[in-house]
Amino acid sequence: MDQDDPGEAMTELQERSIGGLGVMQLAVGAGLFVYAVWAGFLMPGFRRVPLKLQVPYVPANKRQVQNVLNLLQGRSGKIVDLGSGDGRIVLAAYRRGFYPAVGYELNPWLLRLSRLHAWRAGCAQRVCYLKEDLWKVNLADCSNITVFLAPSVLSLLETKLLAELPNEARVISGRFPFPNWEPTATIGEGLDKVWAYDVGHVRQTMAERAAAFEQGTPV
Ligand SMILES: C[S@@+](CC[C@H](N)C(=O)[O-])C[C@H]1O[C@@H](n2cnc3c(N)ncnc32)[C@H](O)[C@@H]1O
């Protein structure tokens, strides 16, 4: 073949087929790339969290944040966002008067981004983003909790929250409801829907359900 003839070179290239080894190398390369993005940017800091409890970053949109704030209207005190992402809910809640305003997040990139957003908003010393596993923090002193997590972890989170939160606490869940709790209020539609749960009310309804079950008249 004349190496200088681009037409011939093209034909030769087209005639060559990728062998099995080539396909395997491509697949391994693609797999490593996906893993590097996952481990390096999306889920760093999650090595010690069991796979079934890992929830990826999907930020709340403006309407969802607004719905959260609407369901917190009239309340005050400490607020905690469990899995705070880029910190937008914590910052918005602080601007509505919630203090202390705390976000727990494991992804160091998102923590840096949160602090940058807070600094740009002039709230760097007022809001707090901590690198903590949400399953390991104690929530006994929290009166307002927000969560935008996956449905697969909400049942387990119900148990943790009921064990730790005071009766006067309100829990706000975005995108997905808690599977076994009765909401006090809801707002929004579809993926923008947000549920509010008053912990005292949840405990009461759970106790009533358990009593009815024991008497053979489940509600
Ligand atoms: C769906 S995003 C929600 C982010 C933010 N709350 C918002 O609504 O914009 C869930 C976040 O939880 C974080 N996360 C998941 N599991 C966590 C854990 N065990 N401890 C701390 N953060 C966690 C993820 O890194 C991700 O940023």
The ligand as a Gaussian input file, in Angstrom:
#p B3LYP/6-31G(d) Opt

LIG

0 1
 C      -30.055000      13.881000      46.647000
 S      -28.674000      14.828000      47.259000
 C      -29.490000      16.154000      48.100000
 C      -28.588000      17.355000      48.280000
 C      -29.228000      18.544000      49.007000
 N      -29.869000      18.146000      50.245000
 C      -30.228000      19.232000      48.109000
 O      -31.416000      18.885000      48.248000
 O      -29.847000      20.033000      47.265000
 C      -28.167000      13.745000      48.602000
 C      -26.855000      14.174000      49.229000
 O      -26.630000      13.373000      50.370000
 C      -25.259000      13.123000      50.471000
 N      -25.133000      11.904000      51.282000
 C      -25.548000      10.667000      50.955000
 N      -25.284000       9.791000      51.945000
 C      -24.715000      10.519000      52.932000
 C      -24.198000      10.166000      54.223000
 N      -24.253000       8.912000      54.672000
 N      -23.703000      11.153000      54.999000
 C      -23.648000      12.437000      54.537000
 N      -24.086000      12.817000      53.318000
 C      -24.615000      11.868000      52.523000
 C      -24.798000      12.960000      49.024000
 O      -23.417000      13.192000      48.863000
 C      -25.639000      14.021000      48.315000
 O      -24.965000      15.230000      48.239000

